[in-house]
């Protein structure tokens, strides 16, 4: 289930609370859900942390955020490979 579906399933009071916890506004998250407004990685990380089951793939990211997420995943995978080699 993507961000839009999750957002639409929340009561208005929970939407406001989620926005406050993510340090943004309900209007911004409304734009993400309805218009596909793309967000930076920091806000996307907050949303993933606050909405269990949500992934970065469920959120429209800016091009820069997509590149950052890719670098992060490559770095994590490289570190795991190095750790596995060291332990073996």
C-alpha positions in Angstrom: 0.0 0.0 0.0 1.5 3.3 -1.1 1.7 6.6 0.8 -1.5 8.0 -0.8 -3.6 5.0 0.3 -2.2 5.1 3.8 -2.7 8.9 4.0 -6.3 8.6 2.9 -7.0 6.0 5.5 -6.0 8.2 8.3 -8.5 10.4 10.2 -7.8 14.1 9.9 -6.5 14.3 13.5 -4.0 11.6 12.8 -2.9 13.3 9.6 -2.2 16.5 11.6 -0.3 14.5 14.2 1.8 12.7 11.6 2.6 16.0 9.9 3.8 17.5 13.2 5.9 14.4 14.0 7.5 14.6 10.5 8.2 18.3 11.1 6.1 19.4 8.1 2.5 20.5 7.4 -0.6 18.6 6.6 -0.9 20.6 3.4 2.5 19.4 2.3 1.6 15.8 2.9 -1.7 16.4 1.2 0.3 17.5 -1.9 2.5 14.4 -1.7 -0.6 12.2 -1.6 -2.8 13.9 -4.2 -0.5 15.7 -6.6 2.6 13.5 -6.3 4.7 16.3 -4.9 8.2 14.9 -4.7 10.1 15.2 -1.4 13.6 15.1 -0.2 15.1 12.1 1.6 14.9 13.6 5.1 11.1 13.9 5.0 10.8 10.6 3.3 12.9 9.0 6.0 10.6 10.5 8.6 7.5 9.2 6.9 9.0 5.7 6.6 9.9 5.7 10.3 6.5 7.0 11.3 4.4 4.7 9.1 5.4 1.1 9.6 5.4 -0.9 6.4 6.0 2.2 4.2 9.1 2.2 2.1 11.0 4.8 0.1 9.6 3.2 -3.0 6.1 4.2 -1.8 7.0 8.0 -1.7 7.6 10.3 -4.6 11.2 11.4 -4.3 13.1 14.2 -5.9 15.8 13.2 -8.3 18.4 14.1 -5.7 16.7 12.1 -3.0 16.6 9.1 -5.4 20.4 9.4 -6.0 21.0 9.7 -2.3 18.9 6.6 -1.5 20.8 4.7 -4.2 24.2 5.7 -2.8 23.0 4.8 0.7 21.9 1.3 -0.4 25.1 0.7 -2.4 27.1 1.8 0.7 25.2 -0.5 3.0 25.5 -3.4 0.6 29.2 -2.8 0.2 29.7 -2.7 3.9 27.8 -6.0 4.3 30.0 -7.6 1.7 33.1 -6.4 3.4 31.8 -7.6 6.8 31.0 -11.0 5.4 34.5 -11.3 3.9 36.1 -10.3 7.2 34.0 -12.8 9.2 34.6 -15.7 6.8 
